[in-house]
Amino acid sequence: MASTTLDAIKITKGTDKLTLYQFNTKIAKHYFCSVCGIYTHHQRRSDPTQYGFNVACLEGVNPYELADVPVMDGINHPADRK
């Protein structure tokens, strides 16, 4: 995940495939692809003027090639590691 302001992100295609999920206070907005289920981005509860976005969803970006950036595989939570 990376962060940006709401006005600095532009979804260029696939908006019709996004599904919104909200829980608890319903301030945060979590978006998923309704076709494959990938978590694409979210509007933060802690700062609703920001989006957190899944870098792996950016065309042409391979998060495994970014230097010094921890990559989560979506299966193993960091708290589960010994």
C-alpha positions as CSV (number, residue, x, y, z in Angstrom):
1,M,0.0,0.0,0.0
2,A,1.0,3.5,-0.7
3,S,-0.7,6.8,0.1
4,T,-2.0,9.8,-1.9
5,T,-4.5,12.5,-1.5
6,L,-8.0,12.0,-3.0
7,D,-7.4,14.5,-5.8
8,A,-4.1,12.9,-6.8
9,I,-5.5,9.5,-7.9
10,K,-7.3,8.8,-11.0
11,I,-8.9,5.4,-11.9
12,T,-8.7,5.2,-15.7
13,K,-10.6,2.0,-16.3
14,G,-12.6,-0.6,-14.4
15,T,-14.6,1.7,-12.1
16,D,-17.7,-0.3,-13.1
17,K,-16.1,-3.4,-11.6
18,L,-15.3,-1.9,-8.2
19,T,-17.3,-3.0,-5.2
20,L,-17.4,-0.8,-2.0
21,Y,-17.2,-2.4,1.4
22,Q,-17.7,-0.4,4.7
23,F,-18.0,-1.6,8.3
24,N,-18.2,-0.2,11.8
25,T,-18.2,3.6,11.5
26,K,-18.6,3.5,7.7
27,I,-16.1,6.4,7.4
28,A,-13.4,4.3,5.6
29,K,-14.3,3.1,2.1
30,H,-12.7,-0.1,1.0
31,Y,-12.7,-1.0,-2.7
32,F,-12.4,-4.4,-4.3
33,C,-12.6,-5.8,-7.8
34,S,-15.9,-7.5,-8.2
35,V,-14.4,-9.9,-10.8
36,C,-11.1,-11.1,-9.1
37,G,-11.5,-9.9,-5.6
38,I,-8.3,-7.9,-5.4
39,Y,-8.2,-5.1,-2.8
40,T,-7.5,-2.0,-4.9
41,H,-7.7,1.0,-2.7
42,H,-9.4,2.6,0.3
43,Q,-10.3,6.0,1.7
44,R,-8.8,6.2,5.1
45,R,-10.8,6.5,8.3
46,S,-7.8,8.1,10.1
47,D,-7.6,10.8,7.3
48,P,-10.5,10.8,4.9
49,T,-8.6,13.2,2.6
50,Q,-6.3,10.3,1.7
51,Y,-6.4,7.1,-0.2
52,G,-4.3,4.1,0.4
53,F,-3.8,2.1,-2.8
54,N,-2.4,-1.2,-3.8
55,V,0.8,-0.5,-5.7
56,A,0.5,-4.0,-7.4
57,C,-2.7,-2.7,-9.2
58,L,-0.7,0.0,-11.0
59,E,0.0,-0.9,-14.6
60,G,3.7,-1.4,-15.3
61,V,4.6,-1.6,-11.6
62,N,6.0,-4.8,-10.1
63,P,6.1,-4.3,-6.3
64,Y,8.7,-7.2,-6.0
65,E,11.1,-5.0,-8.0
66,L,10.9,-2.0,-5.7
67,A,13.9,-1.6,-3.4
68,D,13.5,-1.6,0.3
69,V,9.7,-1.9,0.3
70,P,8.2,-4.7,2.3
71,V,5.8,-6.7,0.2
72,M,2.8,-8.5,1.7
73,D,1.7,-11.7,0.0
74,G,-1.9,-11.4,1.1
75,I,-1.8,-14.7,3.0
76,N,0.8,-14.3,5.7
77,H,0.2,-11.5,8.2
78,P,3.4,-9.9,9.5
79,A,2.2,-10.5,13.1
80,D,2.1,-14.3,12.4
81,R,5.9,-14.4,11.6
82,K,8.3,-15.7,14.2
